[in-house]
């Protein structure tokens, strides 16, 4: 489903099915769907997010009908919303113990970034989108503040994740990772795309007679049916072998720079191609790859730190679910023997 940024918080949770462990022996108060320590997640909170999720689900162009109650998809959405709310409450409690909070200024700054997004663009458009997705500004603030709070807690939890020079070098030297540092052959090319062979032959003649940049811009603008390049002189930029459709790729990597190709047919129409530059493949040096490797290894350590921390505080919280709201039961699927088997855990709804 296509996501608009103001819908990302809710739509993101629909794809996840994190299962928090449930504890027994305690009852859940009336009007609540779960307890997290001494706090509760209420039916009202769930109903609010459910209504928003349903509105966002059904508002997507070409989306199928919202899953019916009793189906696996329905239960997965329900479980994801429960997990989202439970995790928000859990992080809220932990943040308080860690003296971490989110200020109104931080929220306002994030709201300004949302409005700047090309899919939003103005306060008025934001309000229209909120209405479309069944949300109020206060609800958006609550959910965005929860997202910002998690980001701060996650940063604190993962603050000690460090990668050594030796670890980076070992990763670079490992033969299993060698292909990651190979930079393939590439070309810079431009083309004019037309609907018929006759038009392509005409374009080829015009460009062969005058292959200057000025003429390429003129011919592409007049004849090309490729909206992405016709106003840029047909320029496609640099790309490696295998990026384009096979017919195009074969010609682009076989002709010499400065050669105007014969018409080339693909599923998109007829192309006239010129390669303006060829760049031979290479292998990144350790110095060139170091930053990328460090970022990757650090990300792995941060993810593990967060996952381990979240598992511990979840276990310590003693989470209890009301009947019909245990995510583990909702996401379980029948095993071949007929007994219930728990679903595999997925990433956190808001991570």
ZIRAMO-V329317 format. One record per pair of residues at least 12 apart in sequence whose C-alpha atoms are under 6 Angstrom apart, sorted by the first residue. I is the first residue (numbers start at 1). GAP is how many residues later the second one is. D is the distance in Angstrom with one decimal. If there is no record, write none. Layout:
i:I gap:GAP d:D
i:I gap:GAP d:D
This chain:
i:13 gap:67 d:5.8
i:13 gap:336 d:4.2
i:14 gap:63 d:5.4
i:14 gap:66 d:5.8
i:16 gap:64 d:5.8
i:16 gap:330 d:5.7
i:16 gap:333 d:5.5
i:17 gap:63 d:5.1
i:17 gap:329 d:5.5
i:18 gap:327 d:5.1
i:18 gap:328 d:5.3
i:18 gap:330 d:5.8
i:19 gap:308 d:5.7
i:19 gap:309 d:5.5
i:22 gap:297 d:5.4
i:22 gap:298 d:5.2
i:23 gap:295 d:5.7
i:23 gap:296 d:5.8
i:23 gap:297 d:5.2
i:28 gap:294 d:5.7
i:31 gap:12 d:5.5
i:33 gap:288 d:5.9
i:33 gap:289 d:4.9
i:34 gap:286 d:5.4
i:34 gap:287 d:4.2
i:34 gap:288 d:5.7
i:35 gap:284 d:5.6
i:35 gap:285 d:5.2
i:36 gap:281 d:5.9
i:36 gap:283 d:4.8
i:37 gap:280 d:5.0
i:37 gap:281 d:5.9
i:52 gap:81 d:5.9
i:52 gap:82 d:5.0
i:55 gap:78 d:5.3
i:55 gap:79 d:5.9
i:56 gap:77 d:5.0
i:75 gap:255 d:5.4
i:76 gap:255 d:5.8
i:79 gap:248 d:4.6
i:84 gap:265 d:5.8
i:102 gap:47 d:5.9
i:158 gap:144 d:4.9
i:158 gap:147 d:5.8
i:161 gap:140 d:5.8
i:161 gap:141 d:5.9
i:181 gap:102 d:5.6
i:181 gap:103 d:5.2
i:182 gap:101 d:4.4
i:183 gap:98 d:5.3
i:183 gap:99 d:5.1
i:183 gap:100 d:5.6
i:184 gap:97 d:4.3
i:185 gap:55 d:5.8
i:185 gap:94 d:5.8
i:185 gap:95 d:4.7
i:185 gap:96 d:4.0
i:186 gap:53 d:5.3
i:186 gap:54 d:4.2
i:186 gap:92 d:6.0
i:186 gap:93 d:5.1
i:187 gap:51 d:5.4
i:187 gap:52 d:5.8
i:187 gap:90 d:5.6
i:187 gap:91 d:4.4
i:187 gap:92 d:5.9
i:188 gap:49 d:5.2
i:188 gap:50 d:4.2
i:188 gap:87 d:5.8
i:188 gap:88 d:5.5
i:188 gap:89 d:5.0
i:189 gap:47 d:5.7
i:189 gap:85 d:5.7
i:189 gap:86 d:4.2
i:189 gap:87 d:5.5
i:190 gap:44 d:4.8
i:190 gap:45 d:4.2
i:190 gap:46 d:5.3
i:190 gap:83 d:5.9
i:190 gap:84 d:5.5
i:191 gap:43 d:4.8
i:191 gap:81 d:5.4
i:191 gap:82 d:4.4
i:192 gap:28 d:5.5
i:192 gap:32 d:5.0
i:192 gap:42 d:5.7
i:192 gap:79 d:5.6
i:192 gap:80 d:5.3
i:193 gap:31 d:4.8
i:193 gap:32 d:5.6
i:193 gap:33 d:5.9
i:193 gap:77 d:5.6
i:193 gap:78 d:4.6
i:194 gap:30 d:5.5
i:194 gap:31 d:5.7
i:194 gap:75 d:5.9
i:194 gap:76 d:5.3
i:195 gap:74 d:5.0
i:195 gap:75 d:6.0
i:200 gap:63 d:5.6
i:216 gap:17 d:5.2
i:217 gap:16 d:3.8
i:220 gap:13 d:5.5
i:220 gap:14 d:5.7
i:247 gap:19 d:6.0
i:257 gap:18 d:4.7
i:257 gap:19 d:5.0
i:257 gap:20 d:5.8
i:258 gap:18 d:5.8
i:259 gap:15 d:5.7
i:260 gap:13 d:5.9
i:260 gap:14 d:5.0
i:261 gap:12 d:5.2
i:331 gap:12 d:5.6
